[in-house]
Amino acid sequence: MRRFNLAVRVVLLIVSIVALTALTQAQYRTSIQGVVTDSTSAVIPGATLTLTNPATNEKQVRTSDANGVFNFNALPASVVFRLDVEKTGFKKKRIDNVQLIPDQPNALNVTLDIGAASQTVNVNGESIPALDTETASLSGVVTDNQVQHMPSFGRDVTKLAQLAPGSFADGSIGGGGNDNYNLPGTQTNGGQGGGADGIFKTENGVALQANGGHVENNAINIDGISTVSATWGGATVITPSEDSVESVKVVSNSYDAEDGRFNGAQIDITSKTGTNNFHGSLFYTNHEAGFNAYQPFNGAGNPVLKDTN
């Protein structure tokens, strides 16, 4: 009887873990939408569009509607896709290296040329820059290449958010090793990760101001899920490792209503997706206080100015 009860408990535990895993899947908000037309700008209905993830060979197939419109929703922004477009009476078009702006709709219109379907027109998606024509937001994306090669104190990717347009952080170093020491509000939002704790900082306050908002009003999302602390505004309870991050997007103003919970910067961190190949990384980090750049008012050996009024 005891063995039976133990077996039941194990089964229930496995079912619970699977259920929780399904509930906590990343909420991808990246999408592609566009119109298929011919060389005269007439819409082409019934065109077959195949979106392929070359890293996993996963495919999604759509058909353009009566107005030539197509949509691919809930896409991982970390993937560089390949898009094939086919229609009888037209040459097949293949667009490689389709790069997306994360966590928003991406416009991609396709023009087909008249000809045999056996002929293929190849286009490199890198020659078609990802332009934000679908929203009125001011935003910037810190790419995977920047995450891997730009210096970030404590290997904390939230430090790189200040690279986005419309964002501000002074980058000063305090006596305890925390950065952005003089930025207003940074003493009240959980504290910033230093060189010692880095990504292991609990309630890591993102020291960044955007659109005139305070740091405690910043929003932090990882793969579409909010990680803002319930105690300290503008602080994240999870700080991902740089090796797991594909991009960091910062919307500094005019954000959509879906981001209306916080009125500061909207910081969206996107994780890397898997591939069919094994890969890894190795790094070494060392922080020397003697190489730090200090502000003239709060530097090493200088007294902190106080208001005497």
C-alpha positions as CSV (number, residue, x, y, z in Angstrom):
1,M,0.0,0.0,0.0
2,R,2.9,2.3,0.9
3,R,4.5,1.6,-2.5
4,F,1.3,2.4,-4.3
5,N,0.9,5.7,-2.4
6,L,4.5,6.5,-3.3
7,A,4.0,5.8,-6.9
8,V,0.8,8.0,-7.0
9,R,2.8,10.8,-5.4
10,V,5.6,10.5,-7.9
11,V,3.1,10.6,-10.8
12,L,1.3,13.6,-9.4
13,L,4.6,15.4,-8.9
14,I,5.6,14.7,-12.5
15,V,2.2,15.9,-13.8
16,S,2.5,19.1,-11.7
17,I,6.0,19.9,-13.0
18,V,4.8,19.4,-16.6
19,A,1.8,21.6,-16.0
20,L,3.9,24.4,-14.4
21,T,6.4,24.2,-17.3
22,A,3.6,24.6,-19.8
23,L,2.2,27.6,-17.9
24,T,5.6,29.3,-17.6
25,Q,6.6,29.1,-21.3
26,A,8.0,32.3,-22.8
27,Q,5.4,34.6,-24.1
28,Y,6.7,35.6,-27.6
29,R,5.3,38.8,-28.9
30,T,7.3,39.1,-32.1
31,S,5.5,38.8,-35.4
32,I,5.8,39.3,-39.1
33,Q,3.1,40.8,-41.2
34,G,3.1,41.9,-44.8
35,V,1.5,41.9,-48.3
36,V,2.4,39.8,-51.3
37,T,2.3,41.8,-54.6
38,D,3.5,41.5,-58.2
39,S,5.7,44.0,-60.0
40,T,2.7,46.2,-60.8
41,S,1.8,46.4,-57.0
42,A,-1.3,44.2,-57.5
43,V,-2.0,42.0,-54.6
44,I,-1.5,38.2,-54.9
45,P,-3.9,36.0,-53.0
46,G,-3.3,32.4,-52.4
47,A,0.5,32.6,-52.2
48,T,2.2,30.0,-50.1
49,L,4.7,31.3,-47.5
50,T,7.0,29.0,-45.6
51,L,9.0,30.4,-42.6
52,T,11.9,28.2,-41.6
53,N,14.1,28.3,-38.6
54,P,17.5,27.1,-40.1
55,A,18.8,26.2,-36.6
56,T,16.1,23.6,-36.0
57,N,14.5,23.1,-39.4
58,E,11.1,24.0,-37.9
59,K,8.7,25.3,-40.5
60,Q,5.5,27.4,-40.4
61,V,3.3,27.7,-43.5
62,R,0.8,30.5,-44.2
63,T,-1.3,31.4,-47.2
64,S,-1.9,35.1,-48.3
65,D,-5.6,36.1,-48.0
66,A,-7.8,37.8,-50.6
67,N,-5.9,41.0,-50.0
68,G,-2.5,39.4,-50.2
69,V,-1.9,39.8,-46.5
70,F,-0.1,37.2,-44.4
71,N,0.9,36.9,-40.7
72,F,3.3,34.9,-38.6
73,N,2.7,35.3,-34.9
74,A,4.4,34.4,-31.6
75,L,7.9,34.2,-33.1
76,P,11.1,34.0,-31.0
77,A,13.0,37.1,-31.9
78,S,16.4,35.5,-31.4
79,V,16.0,33.4,-34.5
80,V,17.3,34.5,-38.0
81,F,14.6,33.0,-40.3
82,R,14.3,32.1,-43.9
83,L,11.1,32.9,-45.9
84,D,10.1,31.1,-49.1
85,V,7.2,32.5,-51.1
86,E,5.6,30.6,-54.0
87,K,2.7,31.1,-56.3
88,T,1.8,29.4,-59.6
89,G,2.9,31.7,-62.5
90,F,5.5,33.5,-60.5
91,K,9.2,32.9,-59.7
92,K,9.8,31.5,-56.2
93,K,11.4,34.0,-53.9
94,R,13.6,33.1,-51.0
95,I,14.6,35.7,-48.4
96,D,17.5,34.5,-46.2
97,N,18.7,36.0,-42.9
98,V,15.4,37.6,-41.9
99,Q,16.1,39.5,-38.7
100,L,13.4,40.8,-36.5
101,I,12.9,43.6,-34.0
102,P,11.9,41.8,-30.8
103,D,8.6,42.0,-29.0
104,Q,6.7,43.9,-31.7
105,P,5.2,43.5,-35.2
106,N,7.7,43.5,-38.1
107,A,6.7,44.6,-41.6
108,L,7.9,42.5,-44.5
109,N,6.3,43.0,-47.9
110,V,7.2,40.6,-50.7
111,T,7.1,41.3,-54.5
112,L,7.0,38.3,-56.9
113,D,8.2,38.4,-60.5
114,I,6.3,36.6,-63.3
115,G,8.0,33.5,-64.5
116,A,8.3,29.7,-64.0
117,A,7.9,28.3,-60.5
118,S,11.1,26.4,-61.1
119,Q,13.1,29.6,-61.0
120,T,14.1,31.1,-57.7
121,V,15.0,34.7,-56.8
122,N,17.3,34.8,-53.7
123,V,17.4,37.8,-51.5
124,N,19.7,38.4,-48.5
125,G,17.6,39.7,-45.6
126,E,20.6,41.5,-44.2
127,S,20.3,43.9,-47.1
128,I,16.7,44.7,-45.9
129,P,17.2,46.5,-42.6
130,A,14.6,45.9,-39.9
131,L,12.7,49.2,-39.8
132,D,10.1,49.9,-37.2
133,T,7.2,51.0,-39.4
134,E,4.5,49.3,-37.3
135,T,4.8,51.4,-34.1
136,A,5.5,55.0,-33.1
137,S,7.7,54.1,-30.2
138,L,11.3,55.3,-29.6
139,S,13.3,52.2,-28.9
140,G,16.7,50.6,-29.3
141,V,17.9,47.0,-29.3
142,V,21.2,45.8,-27.8
143,T,22.1,42.9,-30.0
144,D,23.7,39.5,-29.2
145,N,27.1,40.8,-30.6
146,Q,27.0,43.8,-28.3
147,V,26.0,41.7,-25.3
148,Q,29.0,39.4,-25.9
149,H,31.6,42.1,-26.7
150,M,30.6,45.2,-24.8
151,P,31.9,45.5,-21.2
152,S,29.2,45.2,-18.5
153,F,30.0,45.5,-14.8
154,G,29.4,42.2,-13.1
155,R,28.3,40.6,-16.5
156,D,24.9,42.2,-15.9
157,V,23.1,42.8,-19.2
158,T,20.8,45.4,-17.6
159,K,23.8,47.7,-17.5
160,L,23.8,47.7,-21.3
161,A,20.3,49.1,-21.5
162,Q,21.7,52.6,-21.3
163,L,23.0,52.1,-24.9
164,A,19.4,52.5,-26.2
165,P,18.3,56.0,-27.5
166,G,16.3,58.1,-25.1
167,S,17.8,56.4,-22.0
168,F,20.2,57.9,-19.5
169,A,22.6,56.6,-16.8
170,D,25.6,58.3,-15.4
171,G,27.8,55.2,-15.0
172,S,29.5,56.4,-11.8
173,I,31.0,53.9,-9.3
174,G,30.2,54.2,-5.6
175,G,32.5,53.2,-2.8
176,G,30.8,49.8,-2.3
177,G,31.3,48.9,-6.0
178,N,27.7,49.7,-7.1
179,D,27.4,51.6,-10.3
180,N,25.3,54.8,-11.2
181,Y,25.9,56.0,-7.7
182,N,24.6,59.5,-8.3
183,L,21.6,58.7,-10.4
184,P,18.4,60.0,-8.6
185,G,16.4,57.2,-7.1
186,T,19.0,54.4,-7.3
187,Q,19.2,54.2,-3.5
188,T,15.5,53.3,-3.2
189,N,15.0,50.5,-5.8
190,G,16.7,47.5,-4.4
191,G,20.3,48.4,-5.2
192,Q,22.4,47.7,-8.3
193,G,24.5,44.6,-8.9
194,G,28.2,45.1,-8.3
195,G,31.3,43.3,-9.4
196,A,31.0,40.8,-6.6
197,D,27.4,39.7,-7.0
198,G,26.7,40.5,-10.7
199,I,23.9,38.3,-12.0
200,F,23.3,36.8,-8.6
201,K,22.0,40.1,-7.2
202,T,18.5,39.6,-5.8
203,E,16.2,42.5,-6.6
204,N,18.7,44.1,-9.0
205,G,17.7,47.7,-9.5
206,V,18.1,48.7,-13.1
207,A,19.8,52.2,-12.9
208,L,18.3,53.8,-16.0
209,Q,16.1,56.8,-16.6
210,A,14.0,57.2,-19.8
211,N,11.3,59.7,-20.9
212,G,11.8,61.7,-17.7
213,G,10.6,58.8,-15.6
214,H,12.2,57.6,-12.3
215,V,14.1,54.4,-12.1
216,E,11.5,52.8,-9.8
217,N,9.0,53.1,-12.7
218,N,11.0,50.9,-15.1
219,A,9.5,47.7,-16.4
220,I,11.6,44.6,-16.9
221,N,10.4,41.6,-18.9
222,I,12.3,38.4,-19.7
223,D,10.7,36.6,-22.7
224,G,7.5,38.5,-22.2
225,I,7.1,37.7,-18.5
226,S,7.5,40.5,-15.9
227,T,10.2,40.0,-13.4
228,V,9.7,43.3,-11.5
229,S,10.1,43.0,-7.7
230,A,6.9,43.3,-5.7
231,T,8.9,45.2,-3.1
232,W,11.2,47.5,-5.1
233,G,10.0,49.2,-8.2
234,G,12.3,49.1,-11.2
235,A,14.2,46.1,-9.8
236,T,14.2,42.6,-11.3
237,V,14.2,39.5,-9.2
238,I,16.0,37.6,-12.0
239,T,19.1,38.8,-13.8
240,P,20.0,36.4,-16.6
241,S,23.5,35.4,-17.6
242,E,24.9,37.2,-20.7
243,D,25.5,33.8,-22.3
244,S,21.7,33.2,-22.3
245,V,20.6,36.6,-23.7
246,E,20.0,37.2,-27.4
247,S,18.9,40.9,-27.1
248,V,17.9,43.7,-24.8
249,K,15.2,46.0,-26.1
250,V,14.5,49.3,-24.4
251,V,11.4,51.4,-25.3
252,S,11.9,54.8,-23.9
253,N,8.6,56.5,-24.8
254,S,5.3,56.3,-26.7
255,Y,5.0,52.6,-25.8
256,D,1.8,50.6,-26.5
257,A,-1.0,50.1,-24.1
258,E,0.1,46.6,-23.3
259,D,3.2,48.1,-21.6
260,G,1.2,50.6,-19.6
261,R,1.7,49.1,-16.2
262,F,4.9,51.2,-15.7
263,N,5.6,54.7,-17.0
264,G,9.4,54.4,-17.2
265,A,11.6,52.5,-19.6
266,Q,10.2,49.2,-20.9
267,I,13.1,46.8,-20.8
268,D,12.5,43.5,-22.7
269,I,15.2,40.8,-22.5
270,T,15.0,38.0,-25.0
271,S,16.7,34.6,-24.4
272,K,18.4,32.6,-27.0
273,T,16.6,29.7,-28.5
274,G,18.0,26.2,-28.9
275,T,19.5,24.7,-32.0
276,N,20.3,21.2,-33.3
277,N,24.0,21.5,-32.5
278,F,25.8,21.5,-29.2
279,H,27.6,24.7,-28.3
280,G,28.9,26.5,-25.2
281,S,31.1,29.3,-24.0
282,L,33.9,30.0,-21.5
283,F,34.7,33.3,-19.9
284,Y,36.9,34.8,-17.3
285,T,36.1,38.1,-15.5
286,N,38.2,40.2,-13.1
287,H,37.4,43.7,-11.7
288,E,40.3,45.9,-10.6
289,A,39.1,48.9,-8.6
290,G,42.2,50.9,-9.6
291,F,40.9,51.0,-13.2
292,N,37.5,52.5,-12.3
293,A,36.6,55.9,-13.6
294,Y,35.2,58.1,-10.8
295,Q,33.2,61.2,-10.9
296,P,35.1,64.3,-9.5
297,F,32.6,64.7,-6.6
298,N,32.3,61.1,-5.4
299,G,35.6,59.6,-6.5
300,A,38.1,57.6,-4.4
301,G,39.3,59.8,-1.4
302,N,36.9,62.7,-2.2
303,P,34.3,63.6,0.3
304,V,30.6,63.3,-0.7
305,L,29.1,66.8,-1.0
306,K,26.1,67.4,1.3
307,D,23.4,70.0,1.2
308,T,24.1,72.5,3.9
309,N,20.9,74.5,3.4
